[in-house]
Amino acid sequence: MNRVKILRVPAVKNPNMELKGKVVLITGAVARLGRVLAEALAGEGCDLVIHYNRSVAGAEALVRQLRRNGRRAAAIKCDLRAPGAGENLIKRSFHVMGGLDILVNNAASFSKIGLRNCSEKQLRSELELNLMAPVFMARSFAKVAGKGKIINILDRRIAGLESGMAAYLLSKQALASFTRIAALELAPDISVNGVAPGPVLPPSGAGNREKAGKIPLARRPCPNDVADAVIFLLKTDAITGQIVFVDGGQHLLGNNCR
């Protein structure tokens, strides 16, 4: 009788990134998804730079909370639509914390403005925050930090088309393309990935939750699901140029998820 030879593979220490002690800059980190990401990464042992534009009290309260929980944290005010603001934010974050390991481009503007009603000013505003700021921040991060990881927060809408939000959709689809471009250009020192949430939160200021539409998994995703995807991508050193959809499968439906 032939015996089956069992190959024993020696144990190999996991070389992936250990998040404890890493310094993370999250744009738009005071409220909504940004705050969830900040708290989740702090829970992994990260130190945080909390970027904000208007919410001074919210930023200071979050910093106090993170410090009480034993993490180093700082808040930096910055209008990312201003020329050179993104690069300046990277430099200030590096200086304040003594280093920078991770950039999470989360700050974004969402407007339901169709092509017929979109003014040049509105288009520029959406592109400046949702696309141009992350682009120039990624470039500055590569120059200042030298190595690390970048996560771009996208939107499941990048997988299809939806009328009535031309500027927003254009900016997010362009950011998705940039995610892959930057992954190639900044390798091997920096990995760049994206996370595309589905209907995890209603639009800011909405009185009622927006209809989620059809979800193949029949479960509406939550902000913590998005945070889990971000942490997964940050912990692995073998993935770059990828976009993880956290939408219960909605992106598979294309334009038919409503």
Buried (B, 14 or more C-beta within 10 A) or exposed (E): EEEEEEEEEEEEEEEEBEBEEBBBBBBBBBBBBBBBBBBBBBEBEBBBBBBBBEBEEBBBEBBEBBBEEEBBBBBBBBEBBEEEBBBBBBBBBBEBBEBBBBBBBBBBBBBEBEEEEBEEEBBEBBBBBBBBBBBBBBBBBBEBBEEBBBBBBBBBBBBBEBEEBBBBBBBBBBBBEBBBBBBEEBEEEBBBBBBBBBBBBBEEEEEEEEEBBEBEEEEBBBBBBBBBBBBEBBBBEEBBBBBBBBBBBBBBBEEEBE
